[in-house]
Amino acid sequence: MSVRARARLRAEPDGRGGSALPVLESDGPLALRRTRSPRPAYARVTVVGAMSAPLNGDHLAVEAQVADGARLTVDAAAATVALPGPRADADPSTYTVDLTVGEGAVLHWLPEQLVSASGSRLHQITRVRLAPTARLLLREEQILGRHDEPTGALTTRLTVHRAGRPLLDQQLAYGPGAPGGWDGPAVLAGHRAVGQLLLADPAFEEGPPPSRLLGPTAALTPLAGPAVLVTAVAPDARLLRGLLDDATRELLDGLKEDHP
Amino acid sequence: MSRAALLVLADGRFPAGGHAHSGGAEPAVAEGRVHDADSLADFCRGRLHTAGLTAAALAAAAAHGLDPLALDAAADARTPSPALRATARRLGRQMMRAARATWPSPELDALAAARPRGAHQPVVLGLTARSAGLGPEDAAHCAAYETVSGPATAVVRLLSLDPYHATAVLARLAPETDRVAQAAAEAARRGIDALPAASAPLLDITAEAHAAWPVRLFAS
């Protein structure tokens, strides 16, 4: 029996310098919990996996809105593991994330890793709409297979629009059934952990940080719009997270006033 | 459509500057990831299905008549590496010069005026195909083929690989190149929101590293 679930949340300014959560709806395996935020101006929501998901055939969705002037951090209690599930003939699972960030609002979207277990098939779609003065810190990590197993089939697409214009559009496809060469010298060259860290901030209109290598398999690059993207590949999840954590710290240090 | 016009546009001697670029093969060779004909084939296959599909769809969309400025913005969003954006615009400017001399058209003039420092090369390529009376499939084939022929030619120089072996790599990839071009043209007919955005993390990362090399044989 496949699962169809849609979780929703919405953050709004609470009028006292913080952010309230007038909408916080869990659904099926997507359990949302309000947790204590170390940043006083931010509301914080932690996604708690209530059961193993997605299995092939499941359709999961999360919708988050950050109203004008609100600040929200969303993180997760554990990695998401895409699993094959009981039915070999099931369709691929889907995991759709829709994020909207209003004027002067801030969203830190920092889920844990997405692990593609052997035999699983998952399409992940993340769509973000940013108002012109919205700020976004977004991290995505794809781990191809659990320890010492071949990867499942994973496709991801990350589409970000800012002020109605495309800011970033990236599609990745790995594993059985993916177009040839995905593990070859142009794409992954055997690396099993892939990550993106996006920071969009109107402060970068003045000139984003210059392009820089963060080691041999990671680069920080200014996009054509006011944003920077860190693209990294690594042998495993731990090394990848280390790279992205260092980059996050450094980027936010440069923007302390905007992400208090 | 004129088959001969397609040959003129796809000819490696068409004066659009592509020969100075390795399509990421130079850093891949330097790091030992491409070292013989088999690893070249794997590199080309990966590039074909990522950067190649994306470029082919942009070219097909421009040939189909979609707004070239919207496509140029879509190309920017699909190119996180500033080194690769600069390369795409430089090549676009060179192709524009050749195109306006070869198949002049008001649409090329308008894009040249709107993007004097160059639009993304696949968009210019697609519009050039349109000006030459060619269709989306033709433009997609040119763009897809370029994404593999560039690295194959470069690796002959970088590794002293036997040119017969490099050409055999391209010949064996031909059926996949056809499929990528077909998929790109079909996506282009569904509109700008349907265009693929397939990307290759290592191509983006190593392009930045390569751009900082003090001495290199190829511009990208």
Interface residues (C-beta under 8 A of the other chain):
Chain A: R157 T159 V160 R165 P166 L167 L168 D169 Q170 Q171 L172 A173 P179 G180 G181 W182 G184 P185 A186 V187 L188 A189 V194 S211 R212 L213 P216 T217 A218 A219 T221 P222 L223 A224 G225 L229 T231 A232 V233
Chain B: G24 A28 E31 R33 V34 S39 D42 F43 C44 R45 G46 R47 L48 H49 T50 L53 A73 A74 D76 A77 R78 T79 P80 S81 P82 A83 R85 E176 P196 A197 A198 S199 A200 P201 L202 L203 D204 I205 E208 A209 A211 A212
